[in-house]
Amino acid sequence: MNLEERAKATAKNIEGKVQEAIGNITGNPQDQAEGQAKQAESQVRHTIENIKDEVKKNLA
Protein backbone atom coordinates (compact mmCIF):
# COMPACT_ATOMS: atom_id res chain seq x y z
CA MET A 1 0.00 0.00 0.00
CA ASN A 2 1.43 3.30 -1.06
CA LEU A 3 0.38 5.74 1.65
CA GLU A 4 1.65 8.72 -0.34
CA GLU A 5 -0.65 7.91 -3.27
CA ARG A 6 -3.60 7.36 -0.94
CA ALA A 7 -2.91 10.69 0.77
CA LYS A 8 -2.81 12.44 -2.60
CA ALA A 9 -6.09 10.82 -3.58
CA THR A 10 -7.71 11.88 -0.31
CA ALA A 11 -6.45 15.43 -0.75
CA LYS A 12 -7.85 15.48 -4.31
CA ASN A 13 -11.21 14.26 -2.97
CA ILE A 14 -11.33 17.02 -0.35
CA GLU A 15 -10.32 19.60 -2.95
CA GLY A 16 -13.11 18.37 -5.20
CA LYS A 17 -15.71 18.50 -2.45
CA VAL A 18 -14.72 22.07 -1.57
CA GLN A 19 -14.77 23.16 -5.21
CA GLU A 20 -18.16 21.52 -5.77
CA ALA A 21 -19.55 23.20 -2.64
CA ILE A 22 -18.27 26.59 -3.79
CA GLY A 23 -19.88 25.96 -7.16
CA ASN A 24 -23.15 25.12 -5.45
CA ILE A 25 -23.02 28.27 -3.33
CA THR A 26 -22.09 30.57 -6.21
CA GLY A 27 -24.23 28.78 -8.78
CA ASN A 28 -21.19 28.16 -10.98
CA PRO A 29 -21.77 24.92 -12.92
CA GLN A 30 -18.13 24.81 -14.08
CA ASP A 31 -16.86 24.69 -10.49
CA GLN A 32 -19.48 22.07 -9.67
CA ALA A 33 -18.40 19.88 -12.59
CA GLU A 34 -14.69 20.30 -11.90
CA GLY A 35 -15.23 19.43 -8.26
CA GLN A 36 -17.15 16.30 -9.19
CA ALA A 37 -14.42 15.34 -11.67
CA LYS A 38 -11.75 15.67 -8.97
CA GLN A 39 -13.80 13.45 -6.68
CA ALA A 40 -14.15 10.85 -9.44
CA GLU A 41 -10.40 10.98 -10.06
CA SER A 42 -9.84 10.38 -6.37
CA GLN A 43 -12.08 7.30 -6.46
CA VAL A 44 -10.13 5.93 -9.41
CA ARG A 45 -6.84 6.47 -7.58
CA HIS A 46 -8.16 4.67 -4.50
CA THR A 47 -9.42 1.80 -6.64
CA ILE A 48 -6.03 1.47 -8.33
CA GLU A 49 -4.31 1.33 -4.95
CA ASN A 50 -6.81 -1.30 -3.76
CA ILE A 51 -6.11 -3.41 -6.84
CA LYS A 52 -2.34 -3.09 -6.30
CA ASP A 53 -2.80 -4.23 -2.70
CA GLU A 54 -4.85 -7.26 -3.77
CA VAL A 55 -2.32 -8.26 -6.43
CA LYS A 56 0.56 -7.97 -3.96
CA LYS A 57 -1.38 -9.98 -1.38
CA ASN A 58 -2.18 -12.74 -3.90
CA LEU A 59 1.40 -12.93 -5.16
CA ALA A 60 2.85 -13.24 -1.66
KEFIKOL-59190 format. One record per residue (C-alpha): x, y, z. Coordinates in pm, 1 decimal. Layout:
<recs>
rec px: X | py: Y | pz: Z
...
</recs>
This chain:
<recs>
rec px: 0.0 | py: 0.0 | pz: 0.0
rec px: 142.6 | py: 330.2 | pz: -105.9
rec px: 37.8 | py: 573.9 | pz: 164.7
rec px: 164.9 | py: 871.7 | pz: -33.5
rec px: -65.3 | py: 790.7 | pz: -326.8
rec px: -360.5 | py: 735.6 | pz: -94.3
rec px: -290.9 | py: 1068.9 | pz: 77.0
rec px: -280.9 | py: 1244.5 | pz: -260.4
rec px: -609.5 | py: 1082.0 | pz: -358.3
rec px: -770.5 | py: 1187.9 | pz: -30.8
rec px: -644.8 | py: 1543.3 | pz: -75.4
rec px: -785.0 | py: 1547.7 | pz: -431.1
rec px: -1121.0 | py: 1425.8 | pz: -296.8
rec px: -1132.6 | py: 1701.9 | pz: -35.3
rec px: -1031.5 | py: 1959.9 | pz: -294.6
rec px: -1310.7 | py: 1837.2 | pz: -519.9
rec px: -1570.9 | py: 1850.3 | pz: -245.3
rec px: -1472.1 | py: 2206.6 | pz: -157.0
rec px: -1477.1 | py: 2316.3 | pz: -520.6
rec px: -1815.7 | py: 2152.4 | pz: -577.1
rec px: -1955.2 | py: 2320.3 | pz: -263.7
rec px: -1827.1 | py: 2658.8 | pz: -379.3
rec px: -1987.7 | py: 2595.7 | pz: -716.3
rec px: -2315.4 | py: 2511.9 | pz: -544.8
rec px: -2302.4 | py: 2826.9 | pz: -333.5
rec px: -2209.5 | py: 3056.9 | pz: -620.6
rec px: -2423.1 | py: 2877.8 | pz: -877.9
rec px: -2118.9 | py: 2816.2 | pz: -1097.7
rec px: -2176.9 | py: 2492.5 | pz: -1292.3
rec px: -1813.3 | py: 2480.7 | pz: -1408.2
rec px: -1686.1 | py: 2468.5 | pz: -1048.8
rec px: -1948.2 | py: 2206.6 | pz: -967.1
rec px: -1839.9 | py: 1988.0 | pz: -1259.5
rec px: -1468.7 | py: 2030.5 | pz: -1190.4
rec px: -1522.6 | py: 1943.2 | pz: -825.5
rec px: -1715.0 | py: 1629.7 | pz: -919.4
rec px: -1442.5 | py: 1534.1 | pz: -1167.2
rec px: -1175.1 | py: 1566.7 | pz: -897.1
rec px: -1380.4 | py: 1344.7 | pz: -668.2
rec px: -1414.6 | py: 1085.1 | pz: -943.9
rec px: -1039.6 | py: 1098.3 | pz: -1006.2
rec px: -984.1 | py: 1038.1 | pz: -636.7
rec px: -1207.9 | py: 730.4 | pz: -645.7
rec px: -1013.1 | py: 592.9 | pz: -941.3
rec px: -683.6 | py: 646.9 | pz: -758.5
rec px: -815.8 | py: 467.4 | pz: -449.7
rec px: -942.1 | py: 180.0 | pz: -664.3
rec px: -602.7 | py: 146.7 | pz: -833.1
rec px: -431.0 | py: 132.9 | pz: -494.7
rec px: -680.5 | py: -129.7 | pz: -375.8
rec px: -610.6 | py: -340.9 | pz: -683.9
rec px: -234.4 | py: -309.2 | pz: -629.7
rec px: -280.4 | py: -422.9 | pz: -270.4
rec px: -484.9 | py: -725.7 | pz: -376.9
rec px: -231.6 | py: -826.3 | pz: -642.9
rec px: 55.6 | py: -796.9 | pz: -395.7
rec px: -137.7 | py: -998.0 | pz: -137.9
rec px: -218.4 | py: -1273.7 | pz: -390.0
rec px: 139.7 | py: -1292.8 | pz: -515.7
rec px: 285.0 | py: -1324.2 | pz: -166.3
</recs>
